[in-house]
Amino acid sequence: QVQLRESGPGLVKPSQTLSLTCTVSGGSITTRDYDWIWIRQPPGKGLEWIGYIAYSGTTLCSPSLKSRTSISRDTSKNQFTLQLRSMTPEDTAVYYCARGVAAWAYDYWGQGTQVTVSS
C-alpha cells in the first residue's frame, strides 16, 4: 500500500517561500512510469494542478505558477519537495501530493495540508 504524507508550515507570510515535503512509503519515487504530483485547492475553488516530478527526475510545472515554482526530490529519503516563492494570500489553499499513473489520473493521495498566507 502506497502512502503519501505532506509536511510543512501551516502559516506563511506574504513574500516568503513555501516549502512542502511529501514523504512516500510503500513504493519508490524512482519506480518507472509513475509521476509525483503537487495539487492545491483554494477555499471555495476547484483543484489546481501545480506540477510534477517524474520517476526519472524530470519536472514540469503549471505555466501560471512556473516562474515561482520548483519541484525537487531526495531519493535517499523517498521524498519530493515543492517550493513556491513570493507567496501571496491567493496562494492560501490545501496542498496535496499524489501519485500519477497516467495523464490526469492519480491513484494515491496524501491527506492534504492547509497552508495559509497571512501577515
Beta strands, then each sheet from edge to edge (+ up, - down):
strand 1: 3-7
strand 2: 11-12
strand 3: 18-25
strand 4: 35-41
strand 5: 48-54
strand 6: 59-61
strand 7: 69-74
strand 8: 79-84
strand 9: 93-102
strand 10: 105-109
strand 11: 113-117
sheet 1: 1+ 3- 8+ 7-
sheet 2: 2+ 11+ 9- 4+ 5- 6+
sheet 3: 2+ 11+ 9- 10+
end
